[in-house]
């Protein structure tokens, strides 16, 4: 799955995780547990299995978002689209084996009226959000790997 690289706001982040890809994948795709390890996610509910077409609803900060899984390739890739406040988001994740662990790479694009009007602010908000989530995912995957 590809993000829209020409969108007004585009960001990416990556981190090395000391856990195998299957474990990192498990942490990332255990959606209903996100509020336990990702401090920005207030609540989340998913309407089915981790499969293409499944929707999940979640709240982050003041936003309520409905996302739809568009790509599911265990344990290497997952991606979804979502909408909130007229912002159309495309979010892709890639997990690669690296040095006995996993390199987790994520990228996201935002389109819509608000990103077009405030591209600098939206770019910073998006980048800050991706960068803030990665250490929490790393900690959760490594905790699961030790358990």
C-alpha positions in Angstrom: 0.0 0.0 0.0 1.3 3.4 -0.9 0.6 6.7 0.8 0.0 9.9 -1.3 3.5 11.4 -1.5 2.1 14.6 -3.1 -0.4 15.2 -0.2 0.0 18.5 1.8 1.2 16.6 4.8 3.5 13.5 4.6 5.6 12.0 7.3 7.6 8.9 8.1 9.4 7.3 11.1 11.2 4.1 11.9 12.7 2.3 14.9 14.6 -0.9 15.5 12.8 -3.3 17.9 14.5 -6.1 19.8 11.7 -8.6 19.0 11.0 -10.8 16.0 8.7 -9.5 13.3 5.9 -11.8 14.4 6.0 -10.3 17.9 6.2 -6.7 16.6 3.3 -7.5 14.2 1.3 -8.9 17.1 1.7 -5.7 19.2 0.9 -3.4 16.2 -2.2 -5.4 15.1 -3.6 -6.1 18.5 -5.7 -2.9 17.9 -7.9 -3.0 21.0 -4.7 -3.0 23.2 -3.4 0.3 21.6 -4.8 2.5 24.5 -2.7 0.4 26.9 0.6 1.2 25.3 0.1 4.2 22.9 -0.5 7.2 25.2 -2.2 9.2 22.3 -5.0 6.6 21.8 -7.8 7.1 24.2 -10.1 4.3 23.0 -10.4 1.8 20.1 -12.8 -0.8 18.9 -12.5 -3.1 15.9 -15.4 -4.6 14.0 -13.9 -7.9 13.0 -10.6 -9.8 12.4 -7.4 -8.2 11.2 -8.3 -8.5 7.5 -8.7 -6.2 4.5 -12.0 -4.4 4.8 -12.3 -4.5 8.6 -13.0 -1.2 10.2 -11.9 0.2 13.5 -13.0 3.3 15.3 -10.6 5.1 17.6 -10.1 8.3 19.5 -6.9 10.2 19.6 -6.7 13.6 21.2 -9.9 15.4 20.2 -10.4 13.3 17.1 -12.7 10.4 16.5 -11.5 8.4 13.5 -13.0 5.6 11.5 -10.3 3.6 9.7 -10.5 0.7 7.2 -7.7 -1.9 6.8 -6.5 -1.9 3.2 -3.5 -4.1 3.4 -2.8 -7.1 5.7 0.4 -9.1 5.1 1.4 -10.9 8.2 4.0 -10.3 9.6 5.4 -7.8 7.1 2.9 -5.1 6.3 -0.4 -3.5 7.4 -2.0 -0.3 6.2 -5.3 1.5 6.5 -7.2 4.6 5.4 -9.1 6.8 7.7 -11.2 10.0 7.9 -11.6 12.7 10.5 -12.6 16.3 10.3 -12.4 16.2 6.5 -8.8 14.9 6.6 -8.2 11.7 4.6 -5.3 9.7 6.0 -3.4 6.9 4.4 -1.1 5.0 6.9 1.3 2.2 5.9 3.5 0.1 8.1 6.4 -2.2 7.1 8.2 -4.7 9.3 11.6 -6.1 8.2 13.8 -8.7 10.0 17.0 -6.9 11.1 19.8 -8.0 13.4 17.7 -10.6 15.2 14.9 -8.1 15.7 12.7 -5.9 13.5 13.0 -2.6 11.7 9.6 -1.0 11.9 8.9 1.7 9.3 5.7 3.8 9.1 4.6 6.5 6.8 1.4 8.5 6.5 -0.2 11.1 4.3 -3.0 13.6 5.0 -5.2 15.3 2.4 -8.2 17.5 2.6 -9.1 21.2 3.3 -7.3 21.6 6.6 -4.0 20.1 5.4 -4.2 22.3 2.3 -4.8 25.4 4.4 -2.2 24.6 7.1 0.3 22.4 5.4 3.2 23.3 7.8 1.2 22.8 10.9 -0.3 19.6 9.7 3.1 18.2 8.6 4.5 18.9 12.1 1.5 17.4 13.8 1.7 14.3 11.7 5.5 13.9 12.1 5.3 14.5 15.9 2.5 11.9 16.2 4.5 9.2 14.3 7.7 9.9 16.2 5.9 9.8 19.6 4.2 6.5 18.9 7.3 4.5 17.8 9.0 4.2 21.2 5.8 3.0 22.7 5.3 0.3 20.0 9.0 -0.7 20.6 8.4 -1.0 24.4 5.3 -3.0 23.9 6.8 -5.4 21.4 9.9 -5.9 23.5 7.8 -6.5 26.6 5.8 -9.2 24.7 9.1 -10.7 23.4 10.4 -11.1 27.0 7.1 -12.5 28.3 
